[in-house]
């Protein structure tokens, strides 16, 4: 096990060195790597000093670093794997600090309107199969996802009230696709959690409730009709 962890760390270090030496194109996408120290909830009470991850944030292409997963979040990815470049053991704010302090153009890219709209399109997607066998999609923004949005607003100074309703709505709808490579499912199959709608509205976003079919929160109970293999959530969503 220790040997496997060492191999992964060495592999990440090798990519970092190659990017720093410009032996690899900045357009190269490196997908599916995870620091062996990166586990869900592993860094809640301490700061990581992992040199492998710190060096990667300093070396990988900037647009890739901005989209790094962190603290095992890739383990919660959608079916088939989230399109991510590297899951580091650093906290999100640590990644952003490196981008701002040490990467040329980092602040402008990190806190741009385009970046904010990209974050809006990353709500957590759940698939639900009804008793009739119909497949529905429910998006709920997690505490972490909402925190990312708030932090982007606070640090960038973006006046989100000036973003058009169309731009905001289109960005939110991207959350219903399995990942950024896939088309959106039909609108009549897509539901936005009511609590998430009101959280987004509280940010000052110009969104109209009639733009979405809304669902209330799950009741926390298992539902016997939900297929355990196909679905990413085994909770019973109650639609209104």
MIPA-474689 format. One record per residue (C-alpha): residue number from 1; z, x negated, y negated. Coordinates in steps of 0.1 Angstrom, whole numbers, plus 2048, in hexadecimal, padded with zeros to 3 digits. Each point is the difference from the previous one (the first is absolute). Example, Ala and Ser with C-alpha at 12.3 -4.5 7.8 and 13.67 -1.06 7.14 Angstrom:
<recs>
 seq  pz  px  py
   1 84E 785 82D
   2 7F9 7F2 7DE
</recs>
This chain:
<recs>
 seq  pz  px  py
   1 800 800 800
   2 809 7E4 7E8
   3 7DF 7EF 808
   4 7ED 820 7F8
   5 811 802 7DF
   6 7F9 7DC 7F8
   7 7DB 805 809
   8 7FE 81E 7E8
   9 811 7ED 7E4
  10 7E9 7E2 805
  11 7E1 817 800
  12 80B 810 7DF
  13 807 7DD 7F2
  14 7DD 7F5 80B
  15 7F0 81D 7EE
  16 814 7F8 7E1
  17 7F5 7DC 801
  18 7DC 809 805
  19 800 818 7E2
  20 811 7E6 7EA
  21 7E6 7E6 80A
  22 7E5 819 7FA
  23 7F3 7FB 823
  24 800 826 804
  25 7EF 819 7E9
  26 816 815 7EA
  27 7EC 81E 80D
  28 80C 7FA 824
  29 816 81C 80D
  30 81B 7F5 817
  31 80E 81E 812
  32 81D 807 817
  33 818 7E3 7FB
  34 825 805 7FE
  35 81B 7E6 7F8
  36 816 7FF 81F
  37 81E 804 7E9
  38 7F3 821 7F2
  39 811 81E 810
  40 807 823 7F2
  41 821 7FF 7ED
  42 806 7DB 806
  43 802 7F6 7DC
  44 814 81C 7F0
  45 81E 7EB 7F7
  46 7F2 7DD 7FA
  47 7E3 7EE 7F1
  48 7E8 7EF 817
  49 7FA 7DB 7FA
  50 7E4 7FE 81A
  51 7E9 7E4 7F4
  52 7E4 80D 816
  53 7FF 821 7ED
  54 807 7F1 7DE
  55 7E3 7E7 805
  56 7E9 81C 80C
  57 807 814 7E0
  58 7F7 7E1 7EC
  59 7E1 7F8 815
  60 7EE 81F 80E
  61 7E6 811 7EA
  62 812 813 7E4
  63 7F2 822 809
  64 80C 7FB 823
  65 823 7F5 7F5
  66 804 81F 7EB
  67 7F9 815 81F
  68 817 7ED 818
  69 816 815 815
  70 825 7F6 7FF
  71 820 802 815
  72 7EF 80E 81F
  73 7EF 81C 7EE
  74 7E0 7FA 814
  75 814 80C 81F
  76 800 822 7F0
  77 7DA 800 7FC
  78 7EA 81D 809
  79 7EF 803 822
  80 7E7 7E5 806
  81 811 7E8 7E8
  82 802 800 7DA
  83 7E7 7EA 7EF
  84 817 7E4 7F5
  85 7FD 7DB 7FB
  86 823 7F2 807
  87 822 80F 805
  88 819 7E8 7EF
  89 825 7FF 803
  90 804 800 7DA
  91 80B 81E 7EC
  92 7E6 812 7EB
  93 80F 7F5 7DF
  94 800 7DC 80D
  95 7DB 802 807
  96 7F9 80E 7DE
  97 815 7E5 7EF
  98 7EB 7E5 810
  99 7E0 812 7F6
 100 80C 804 7DC
 101 80E 7DD 7FB
 102 7E9 7EA 815
 103 7DE 811 804
 104 7E7 800 7E4
 105 7F6 823 7F7
 106 81B 80E 817
 107 812 816 7E7
 108 7E0 810 7F3
 109 7F5 808 824
 110 822 80B 80C
 111 807 818 7E4
 112 7DD 80E 7F9
 113 7F6 824 800
 114 7EA 7F9 81F
 115 81F 7F2 812
 116 815 81F 7F7
 117 7E5 818 80D
 118 7FE 7EB 820
 119 825 804 805
 120 7FD 826 7FB
 121 7E8 800 81E
 122 81A 7F1 817
 123 817 81D 807
 124 80C 803 824
 125 7E9 815 815
 126 80D 816 81D
 127 7EA 812 819
 128 80C 821 80D
 129 7F2 816 81C
 130 808 825 7FD
 131 809 817 81D
 132 7DB 80B 7FF
 133 7F4 7DC 804
 134 7F4 7FB 7DD
 135 803 7DE 7F1
 136 810 7FE 7DD
 137 808 7E3 7E9
 138 820 7FE 7EB
 139 806 7E5 7E6
 140 823 7F7 7F5
 141 808 7E3 7E8
 142 81D 7EB 80D
 143 81C 7F2 7EA
 144 7F0 7DE 801
 145 7DE 80E 7F6
 146 80E 813 7E3
 147 814 7E1 7F5
 148 7DF 7EB 800
 149 7F0 81A 7E9
 150 81E 801 7E9
 151 802 7DA 7FE
 152 7DB 7FE 7F8
 153 804 819 7E4
 154 81F 7EF 7F1
 155 7F2 7DC 802
 156 7DD 808 7F6
 157 806 817 7E3
 158 7E4 816 80C
 159 802 823 7F0
 160 7F9 814 81F
 161 7FE 820 7EB
 162 7DF 7F4 7F4
 163 7F1 7FD 823
 164 7E9 81D 807
 165 80A 81B 818
 166 7E0 7F9 814
 167 808 7DB 804
 168 824 807 80A
 169 7F6 81B 819
 170 7E4 7EC 810
 171 818 7E2 804
 172 81B 816 811
 173 7E6 80E 817
 174 7F8 7DE 80D
 175 822 801 812
 176 7F1 81B 818
 177 7E7 7E7 80F
 178 80B 7EC 81E
 179 7FA 7E1 7EC
 180 7E9 7F4 7E3
 181 7E3 7FC 817
 182 7FF 825 80B
 183 7F4 820 7EF
 184 818 81B 7F5
 185 807 81D 818
 186 7F7 823 7F5
 187 816 80D 7E4
 188 80B 81E 813
 189 811 7E9 819
 190 813 7EC 7E6
 191 823 807 7F3
 192 815 7EE 7E6
 193 826 801 805
 194 80F 815 7E4
 195 81B 7E8 7F9
 196 7E7 7E4 7FC
 197 7EB 815 7E8
 198 81E 805 7E9
 199 809 7DB 802
 200 7DD 7F7 7F6
 201 801 81A 7E4
 202 821 7F1 7F3
 203 7ED 7DF 7FB
 204 7EC 811 7E5
 205 7E0 803 814
 206 7E7 81B 7F7
 207 7FD 812 821
 208 7FC 824 807
 209 811 810 81D
 210 7E2 816 807
 211 7ED 7DF 808
 212 814 7FE 820
 213 80C 815 81D
 214 825 7FA 800
 215 819 7FD 81C
 216 826 800 7FE
 217 814 7E4 810
 218 804 7FC 826
 219 81F 810 80F
 220 808 7E1 815
 221 7FC 812 821
 222 7E9 7F6 81C
 223 7E3 818 806
 224 7F5 805 824
 225 7DC 807 7F7
 226 7FB 7DE 7EF
 227 7EC 7E8 815
 228 815 7DF 803
 229 7E2 7E9 802
 230 7E9 80C 7E6
 231 819 805 7E4
 232 812 7E8 7E8
 233 81C 818 7FA
 234 812 816 81A
 235 810 817 7E6
 236 7F8 824 7FB
 237 7F1 806 7DE
 238 804 823 7F3
 239 7E2 80B 7EC
 240 802 819 7E3
</recs>
